[in-house]
Amino acid sequence: MQPALTLYHYWRSSCSWRVRWALAMKGVSYESVPVNLLQGEQKSEAYLAMNPTGQVPTLKVGDRLLTESLAILEWLEETYPHEPLLPKDPWERARVRELTLMVVAGIQPVQNLKVGRFYSEDQRQREAWNQHFIEEGFDAIEKKLAGTKGPYAFGQSLTFADIALVPQVYNALRFSVEMRRFPRIEAIYTHCLKTDECEKAAPHRQPGAQP
Ligand SMILES: N[C@@H](CCC(=O)N[C@@H](CS)C(=O)NCC(=O)O)C(=O)O
């Protein structure tokens, strides 16, 4: 029997959405604990004791703590192998991880609240910064996905790549990125949002969500 899971997350955090979505795909239940990033709860002493990066998400597994959304996804995949989110073939797995990392390690880190705040107090400058790095990253991803077919990034099955990409598109729309420039990514986003698990994990369905 698996120990109880508790997810510390924020409704609008793309990194949190990744984990909520994987949990929904695996049908794993968890206790949900909101961490309000705008109110600085991620910097509270109690939260930093669990996650010294001061970021969400954090997954508590019994009395053990796991941070970093991709490490959490890998743990979930190995612990709950049904509804696989990685292909079997090693090359295809590597391609999924490659695309996942283009978002998780390439685009998203420079979108962070703490990066924006350090860069500028001016909202318009921050938006231009976010747009620039999302568009640059999406250009590369769109090229990588050229020739791929299917409702998902890699065919007929949802993978980590979609789980990373879709929440990043949600952020892109917040920062007024023109998604028509990225038709393949936009089609994946539109498809995924219509699926039950993605929708259940989406920001607007979380506690504390604002319109
Ligand atoms: N590499 C980490 C990044 C986590 C991260 O950037 N979380 C953001 C929300 S998506 C956050 O908590 N930001 C708080 C802040 O910047 O103060 C992961 O994938 O879990």
The ligand as a Tripos MOL2 file, in Angstrom:
@<TRIPOS>MOLECULE
LIG
   20    19     1     0     0
SMALL
NO_CHARGES

@<TRIPOS>ATOM
      1 N1         12.2600   23.4020  -11.5820 N.3       1 LIG1
      2 C1         11.1610   23.5910  -10.6870 C.3       1 LIG1
      3 C2         10.6280   24.9920  -10.8930 C.3       1 LIG1
      4 C3          9.5420   25.3430   -9.9120 C.3       1 LIG1
      5 C4          9.0190   26.7420  -10.1530 C.2       1 LIG1
      6 O1          9.5920   27.5110  -10.9110 O.2       1 LIG1
      7 N2          7.8800   27.0310   -9.5380 N.am      1 LIG1
      8 C5          7.3060   28.3530   -9.6490 C.3       1 LIG1
      9 C6          5.8610   28.2630  -10.0730 C.3       1 LIG1
     10 S1          5.6850   27.4300  -11.6530 S.3       1 LIG1
     11 C7          7.3590   29.0280   -8.3090 C.2       1 LIG1
     12 O2          7.1020   28.4120   -7.3030 O.2       1 LIG1
     13 N3          7.7170   30.3270   -8.2720 N.am      1 LIG1
     14 C8          7.7640   31.0560   -7.0440 C.3       1 LIG1
     15 C9          8.6480   32.2620   -7.1070 C.2       1 LIG1
     16 O3          9.2340   32.5380   -8.1590 O.co2     1 LIG1
     17 O4          8.7380   32.9370   -6.0750 O.co2     1 LIG1
     18 C10        10.0830   22.5400  -10.9750 C.2       1 LIG1
     19 O5          9.9700   22.1080  -12.1240 O.co2     1 LIG1
     20 O6          9.3820   22.1180  -10.0340 O.co2     1 LIG1
@<TRIPOS>BOND
     1     1     2 1
     2     2     3 1
     3     2    18 1
     4     3     4 1
     5     4     5 1
     6     5     6 2
     7     5     7 1
     8     7     8 1
     9     8     9 1
    10     8    11 1
    11     9    10 1
    12    11    12 2
    13    11    13 1
    14    13    14 1
    15    14    15 1
    16    15    16 2
    17    15    17 1
    18    18    19 2
    19    18    20 1
@<TRIPOS>SUBSTRUCTURE
     1 LIG1         1 GROUP 0 **** ****
